[in-house]
Amino acid sequence: MTRRDPRPSLVVVAASARALAMSASRAGWSVHAADLFADADLRAIAATAVRVPIGRDSPWPAGLEQAVRDFPIAPWCYGGALENHPDLVDRLARDRPLAGNGAGRLAAVRDPVSLQRVLHAAGIAYPETVLDASTLPVDGSFVVKPRASAGGRGVARWRGGSATMGRIWQRFVPGRPRAAIFTIDGRGARLTGASHQLVGRRWCGGRGFAYCGSVDEAIDSLATPIRASLDRLGHVLATDFGLVGLVGVDFVVDAHGRFHVIEINPRPTASAELVERATGVSAAATHLAACGFAPPRSATLRCRAARAGVWAKAIVFAAGPLVMSARMGAAVSAAAARWTANDGGDWPAVADVPVVGGSLAAGGPVLTVFAVAGGRIAALRTLRRRVATIRSLLRAGPVSPPYGVEAQPPLPPPGRTA
């Protein structure tokens, strides 16, 4: 789908382009996006939105090349999952200027052996990671993950089995999953955001190590040792790996308060839009500026004023095969409108909304829900209630939600949460 837009163009490519595309659109760009979904809200704001799906004759991710060929020659940036395809990034960058990290930097920072060596040399904890499982214990003390992992997909405790190529084994670090975002430019690395990660939450329909969402965390609230470790890590990412733009880090804080890096995501991450909502500063504009691309003349880094409070987001996963009906769509839209008004009216409470008639596979992401409250626990409680309502609507598809704006069914008992 293409429409005329007088603003300067920007190309966005990702597994899900909606968050980065919306941020760029608010900051003054005309966005041309290609991703796995081409959801309704992406189509609403983008000059062009192209779906490149996964299937038996899957064009993903190679099909992105053809999609982008039909876009205007303009700067481009990528979001989630493209960091696993440096050769594709290299090919796309031959025809248009890249706002982000090129193939060489991606290959270096996404190589677990290289990352382990550099971080250990800098005194930063990174769990033992190996490419061969032949001598590993099979008691679950290690996890196995695809080398091209994203969103926790395909990650599991290692209890033996076929040690196929294309996987890595990493010692499991028990603790609280967290994340951070750096803005890296020619002046160095600046810590831009932090969050608590929601992983494998059954109330979202998630399982195992699946990324299910985030709860924003004020940088000023970080414990001093964690902040010091993050500052040291930012310096390494800027100097040793030469990264630029928004860069995400997944880490774990163990029971003793120690900091362990789990993964580096050298591009804007899913939690960046929570920082945007909390600060009112465009994540896309920040990323592009750090990569040397000035925003349009009519734009600034700042978006709409943000409502004060702690922002949280959750991904709702399909319990079974699902087709988004018009009745379901209307019900979700009605609930979303009320929640958006409750949150101040400036930011949508529901995003990544499938088009009516769109098919969704069992276990796949359906949409994203947001909430804001005065504190982390309150934001998470509101988020869980909203997710429960959405999951109910997706099962039944009524014309209007069965619950009031914030009078959703009670939270499930804690023992049922992964």
C-alpha positions in Angstrom: 0.0 0.0 0.0 1.4 3.4 -1.0 0.2 6.9 -0.6 1.6 10.4 -1.3 3.4 12.1 1.5 5.4 15.4 1.1 7.7 14.7 4.0 11.3 13.3 3.5 11.4 9.6 3.2 12.8 7.0 5.6 12.8 3.2 5.0 12.2 0.9 8.0 12.8 -2.9 7.8 12.2 -5.3 10.7 10.4 -8.4 11.8 7.9 -5.8 13.2 8.4 -2.3 12.0 5.5 -0.6 13.7 7.2 0.9 16.7 10.2 2.4 14.9 8.0 3.5 12.0 5.5 5.3 14.3 8.3 7.0 16.1 9.8 8.2 12.9 6.5 9.4 11.6 5.9 11.4 14.7 9.3 13.0 14.2 8.6 14.1 10.7 9.5 11.3 8.3 7.4 9.7 5.6 7.9 6.0 6.4 8.2 3.2 3.9 8.1 -0.1 5.9 8.5 -3.8 5.2 8.0 -6.4 7.9 6.3 -9.8 8.7 2.9 -8.3 9.5 2.0 -4.9 7.9 -0.5 -4.4 10.7 -3.4 -2.1 10.5 -1.8 0.7 12.6 1.4 0.5 10.6 -0.6 0.9 7.4 -2.4 3.9 8.9 0.8 5.9 9.4 3.1 4.7 6.7 3.3 6.0 3.1 4.1 2.3 2.1 3.6 -0.8 4.2 4.6 -4.2 2.7 4.1 -7.6 4.3 6.9 -10.1 3.7 5.6 -13.3 5.4 7.2 -16.5 6.6 5.7 -19.6 4.9 6.5 -22.9 3.1 7.8 -20.8 0.2 9.1 -18.2 2.6 10.4 -15.1 1.1 11.6 -13.9 4.6 14.1 -12.4 5.0 15.4 -12.4 1.4 12.0 -11.1 0.2 12.8 -7.8 2.0 15.3 -7.0 -0.8 12.5 -7.0 -3.4 10.2 -5.0 -1.2 12.8 -2.3 -0.5 13.7 -2.0 -4.3 10.3 -0.5 -4.8 10.7 2.1 -2.0 12.2 5.6 -2.6 16.0 5.9 -2.5 16.3 7.3 1.0 18.1 6.6 4.3 17.0 3.3 5.9 17.2 1.7 9.3 16.4 -1.7 10.7 14.7 -3.1 13.8 14.4 -6.5 15.4 15.8 -9.7 13.8 17.7 -8.0 11.0 20.9 -8.1 13.2 20.9 -11.8 12.5 21.3 -11.3 8.8 24.5 -9.2 8.2 24.8 -10.3 4.6 21.3 -9.0 3.9 22.0 -5.7 5.7 25.1 -5.4 3.5 23.2 -5.9 0.3 20.4 -3.4 1.3 23.1 -0.9 2.3 24.6 -0.9 -1.3 21.6 1.0 -2.7 20.7 3.5 0.1 22.5 5.0 3.1 22.2 2.9 6.3 21.4 4.6 9.6 22.7 1.9 11.8 25.4 -0.8 12.2 26.8 -2.4 9.1 27.5 -6.1 8.4 31.0 -6.1 9.9 30.0 -4.6 13.2 27.0 -6.9 13.4 29.1 -10.0 12.7 31.5 -9.0 15.5 29.1 -8.1 18.3 26.7 -11.0 17.5 29.5 -13.6 17.6 29.3 -15.1 21.1 32.9 -16.1 21.1 34.1 -12.6 20.2 31.7 -11.0 22.6 32.7 -13.3 25.4 36.4 -12.5 24.9 36.0 -8.7 24.7 33.7 -8.5 27.7 35.8 -10.7 29.9 38.9 -8.6 29.0 36.9 -5.5 30.2 36.0 -7.2 33.5 32.3 -7.6 32.5 30.5 -10.8 33.4 29.2 -12.9 30.4 28.1 -16.5 30.9 30.2 -19.3 29.6 29.2 -19.8 26.0 30.3 -22.7 23.7 29.6 -23.9 20.2 29.9 -27.6 21.0 27.7 -29.4 23.5 29.5 -32.7 23.6 31.1 -32.2 27.0 28.2 -30.2 28.6 26.1 -31.5 31.5 22.4 -32.2 30.5 20.9 -31.1 33.8 19.5 -27.8 32.6 22.4 -25.7 33.9 23.0 -24.6 30.3 20.5 -23.2 27.8 20.6 -23.9 24.1 19.6 -21.1 21.6 19.8 -20.5 17.9 22.7 -18.4 16.9 20.2 -16.2 15.0 17.9 -15.8 17.9 15.4 -13.0 18.5 12.7 -12.5 21.2 13.7 -15.7 23.1 12.4 -17.9 20.3 14.0 -21.4 20.3 15.7 -21.0 23.6 15.4 -23.9 26.1 17.2 -25.5 29.0 19.7 -28.1 27.6 18.8 -31.6 28.7 20.5 -33.4 25.9 19.4 -34.3 22.3 20.7 -33.5 18.9 23.4 -30.9 18.9 22.8 -29.5 15.5 24.7 -26.7 13.7 23.5 -23.1 14.1 23.1 -23.3 17.8 25.0 -22.1 20.9 25.0 -23.2 24.5 25.2 -20.7 27.3 25.4 -21.3 31.1 22.0 -20.3 32.6 22.2 -17.3 35.0 19.3 -17.3 37.4 18.0 -13.9 38.3 15.9 -11.0 37.2 15.9 -10.3 33.4 16.6 -6.7 32.6 17.5 -4.6 29.6 19.2 -1.3 28.8 19.4 1.0 25.9 22.4 3.1 24.9 22.7 6.0 22.5 26.1 5.8 20.8 27.6 8.5 18.6 30.9 10.0 17.9 31.1 11.4 21.4 30.7 8.0 23.1 27.9 6.0 24.7 25.1 7.4 26.9 22.7 5.3 28.9 19.3 6.2 27.5 16.9 3.8 29.1 16.4 0.7 31.4 13.6 -1.8 31.9 12.5 -4.9 33.6 11.8 -7.7 31.1 8.7 -9.9 31.1 9.8 -13.3 29.9 7.7 -16.4 29.4 4.7 -14.9 31.1 1.7 -17.3 30.9 -0.8 -14.5 31.3 0.4 -13.2 28.0 0.3 -16.6 26.4 4.1 -16.8 26.4 6.1 -19.8 27.3 9.7 -20.6 28.1 12.1 -17.8 27.4 9.8 -15.9 25.0 10.1 -12.1 25.4 6.6 -10.9 26.5 7.2 -7.2 27.2 8.9 -4.7 29.4 8.3 -2.3 32.3 10.2 1.0 32.1 12.7 1.7 34.9 14.1 5.2 35.7 17.9 5.3 35.1 18.3 7.3 38.4 16.8 4.3 40.3 19.5 1.8 39.1 21.7 0.5 41.9 25.2 2.1 41.8 27.1 -1.1 40.9 24.6 -1.9 38.0 24.9 1.7 36.7 28.7 1.4 36.9 28.7 -1.9 35.0 26.4 -0.4 32.3 28.6 2.6 31.9 31.7 0.4 31.4 29.7 -1.8 28.9 28.7 1.3 26.9 32.3 2.3 26.6 33.2 -1.2 25.3 30.3 -1.2 22.8 31.4 2.2 21.4 35.1 1.7 21.3 35.8 -2.0 20.9 32.9 -2.7 18.6 32.4 0.7 17.1 28.6 0.6 17.3 26.4 3.5 16.6 22.7 4.5 17.2 20.4 3.0 19.7 21.8 -0.3 21.0 20.1 -2.7 23.3 21.5 -4.9 26.0 19.8 -7.9 27.7 21.3 -8.6 31.1 20.5 -10.5 34.3 21.0 -9.3 37.9 21.6 -12.4 40.0 20.6 -13.0 43.7 23.8 -11.3 44.8 23.1 -8.2 42.8 25.8 -9.0 40.2 25.5 -7.9 36.6 25.7 -10.5 33.7 25.4 -9.5 30.0 23.3 -12.0 28.1 23.0 -10.5 24.6 23.7 -7.4 22.6 21.1 -6.1 20.2 22.8 -3.5 18.0 19.7 -1.7 16.9 16.6 0.0 18.4 14.9 -2.5 20.7 11.3 -3.2 21.8 11.7 -1.3 25.1 12.7 1.9 23.3 9.1 3.0 22.8 8.6 2.9 26.6 11.5 5.4 26.9 9.8 7.4 24.2 6.5 7.5 26.1 8.2 8.3 29.4 10.3 11.1 28.1 8.5 12.4 25.0 11.7 12.1 23.0 11.5 10.3 19.7 13.5 7.0 19.7 13.7 7.0 15.9 15.0 10.6 15.8 17.5 9.8 18.5 18.8 6.8 16.7 19.0 8.6 13.3 20.8 11.6 14.8 23.3 9.3 16.5 24.0 7.7 13.1 24.5 11.2 11.5 21.1 11.8 9.9 19.5 15.1 10.8 15.7 15.1 11.4 13.5 16.9 8.9 13.5 20.7 9.2 9.9 20.7 10.5 10.7 18.2 13.3 12.5 18.0 16.6 13.6 15.1 18.7 10.6 15.7 20.9 7.2 14.0 20.4 3.9 14.7 22.2 4.1 15.5 25.9 4.3 12.2 27.8 2.1 11.4 30.8 4.2 11.1 34.0 4.4 7.6 35.4 5.8 4.2 34.7 5.0 2.7 31.3 4.7 -1.0 30.6 4.0 -3.1 27.6 3.0 -6.7 26.9 2.8 -8.9 23.8 -0.4 -11.0 23.6 0.3 -14.4 22.0 -2.4 -16.5 20.2 -3.6 -19.5 22.2 -4.5 -21.2 19.0 -4.9 -20.5 15.2 -6.7 -17.2 15.0 -8.4 -15.1 12.2 -9.0 -11.5 13.2 -12.8 -11.0 12.6 -14.5 -7.7 12.2 -16.3 -8.4 15.5 -13.0 -9.0 17.3 -11.5 -5.9 15.7 -14.4 -3.7 16.8 -14.2 -5.0 20.4 -10.4 -4.5 20.6 -10.8 -1.0 19.2 -13.5 -0.1 21.7 -11.3 -1.3 24.6 -8.2 0.4 23.2 -10.1 3.7 22.9 -11.1 3.7 26.5 -7.7 2.7 27.8 -6.0 5.3 25.6 -8.3 8.0 27.2 -7.5 6.7 30.7 -3.8 7.0 29.9 -4.0 10.6 28.9 -5.1 10.3 25.2 -1.7 10.9 23.6 -0.4 7.4 23.1 -2.4 4.3 21.9 -3.0 1.7 24.5 -3.1 -1.1 21.9 -0.7 -1.5 19.0 0.4 -4.0 16.3 -3.3 -4.6 15.5 -3.8 -7.2 12.9 -5.9 -6.3 9.8 -9.4 -7.8 9.7 -9.2 -11.2 8.0 -5.5 -11.6 9.0 -4.5 -15.1 10.0 -2.3 -15.7 13.0 -0.6 -18.9 14.0 -0.9 -20.6 17.4 1.8 -19.3 19.7 2.5 -16.3 17.5 2.2 -12.6 18.6 -1.2 -11.0 18.1 -0.9 -7.5 19.4 0.8 -5.3 22.0 -0.9 -3.7 25.0 0.3 -0.7 27.1 -0.4 0.7 30.5 0.9 3.6 32.7 0.6 4.1 36.4 2.3 5.8 39.3 4.7 2.9 40.0 6.0 -0.4 38.5 3.7 -2.7 40.5 0.6 -0.7 39.6 1.6 -0.4 36.0 2.1 -4.2 35.8 -1.2 -4.9 37.5 -3.1 -2.7 35.1 -1.2 -4.3 32.2 -2.2 -7.8 33.3 -5.8 -6.8 33.6 -5.8 -5.3 30.1 -4.2 -8.4 28.6 -6.8 -10.6 30.3 -9.5 -8.5 28.6 -7.8 -8.7 25.2 -7.4 -12.5 25.5 -11.0 -12.8 26.4 -12.1 -10.7 23.4 -9.9 -12.7 21.0 -11.5 -15.9 22.2 -15.1 -14.7 22.1 -15.1 -11.8 19.7 -18.1 -9.9 21.2 -19.2 -6.5 19.8 -18.2 -4.8 23.0 -15.9 -5.7 25.9 -17.4 -7.7 28.7 -15.7 -5.7 31.4 -15.4 -2.1 32.2 -12.4 0.1 31.5 -10.4 -1.1 34.5 -12.9 -3.6 36.0 -11.3 -6.6 34.4 -11.3 -10.1 35.9 -9.0 -10.7 38.9 -5.3 -11.5 38.3 -4.4 -15.2 38.1 -2.7 -16.6 41.2 1.1 -15.9 41.2 1.9 -19.7 41.0 0.5 -19.7 37.4 2.9 -17.1 36.2 6.1 -18.4 34.4 
